[in-house]
Structure formats: structure tokens, C-alpha cells
Amino acid sequence: MFESHHPFQGGGFGRADLTHGRDVPLDGYRQVIGDEANRTSRLLATREGVFAGFSAGANVAAALKLLRHGLAGATAAVVILDSGLKYLSTDLWE
């Protein structure tokens, strides 16, 4: 496993113990950096009224990338599981 520095609390990757996703067909994936997640979280709040955190921004940013490149015209679903309240003391909402 390699080390990562990102703002996504609870968001990891390369975890062998996450077995629930094994053998699930995927249409694709995209890497999202912290700045993209921050920008998308802010856009979700200001344009859509969805007050969410870093990981929600990352998930929506990845879905948008997939829909722009390779899956144009498809439908993507993103589940946002928390609010942005716990991120008020971070640079996400400065």
C-alpha cells in the first residue's frame, strides 16, 4: 500500500479488506485530487444547495469526469452521506 495525502477523511484506497466491491462490474473510474474535490463541494453548495464535504465533492467530480469522457449521455448516481458541518473549520469553507 502506498501513502497518500488528501483531505478525504475516511476515504482510502487500495484497501484489501473492502470486499463488498469485488466482482462488481464498473464502467470506469477517475482519480480526483483535493483541489477538484474542494471546488466541486463548493459548487454543490452554491449552485445546487447541497452542503457536503470533501468526499462528496470527490465523488461528484469523478462522476462528472466519467460523464464528460467516455460515458457521455449515460446516467451516474452519487450518494452523499454527510453534511458539510464537520468541515466548517477546514479550508473547504474559508
N, C-alpha and C positions, 0 to 999 in steps of 0.2 A: 504494500500500500504506500502511496506517496502522500506527502504533506501538502495541504492546501491552505491558503489564506484567503478567506472570503467572508462576507458579512452574513451569511445564511445560518443563523442559529438553528441547530438541529438538522441542517442539510448536509449530508455527507455523500460520498460516492465511493465506489469500489468496495462496498461492504458485502462480504461473502455471506453474512448471516441474514441478509434480506432476501429470503427465499420466495416470498409471495409473488414476485415478478418473474420468476423463472418460467420459461416456456410460454410466456405471454407474447403474442405477436405484436411487434411495434412497427409503425410506419416510418419512424425516424427519430432522431434526437438532435439536439443542438446544444452547444456549450454557451453559457451565458456568464459574463463577467459581472463583478459587483456594480460597476457604473451603469450597466444596462439594466440590472435589477432595480437599482435606485431610481433611475429615470422612469422606468415602467411603473413602479409603485407610485411615484408622484403623479404620473399621467392617469393611473387608475383613480386616484383620489380627486384630481382636479377636473377630469373630463367625464368620469363615469360615476363618481360619488362612492367609490369602493375604497374604504380606508383599510389598507392591508400592509403587510410587512415585506421584508426583503425576499423571502422565498416565494411569496405570491407574485411579486414583480418578476422574479426569475422565471417562474413557470409560465406566466403570460408572455414574457419576452420570447421564451423558447417556442411557444405555440405560434406566436406571430411570425417568427423566423421560418418555421415549418410551412406555414400557410403562404408565405411570400415566395419560398423557394422549394419547389418540388411538389407541394401539396396544394397549390393554388386551386381555389374552388371547393376544397374539402371543408369539413367541419371539425373543429377541435373543441374539446371540453377541458376546462381547467377548474379544479376545486380549490377554493380559497378557504383555508381552515382557521384563520385567526384574524384579529383586527390589528390595526397599526398602533394600538395603545402602548404596548410594551416597547415600541421603538421611538417614542417621543423624546427620549434622552440621547438618541443617536444622531448621526449626521443625516439620516434619512429625511428628517423633518426640520432641518435647520432653515 
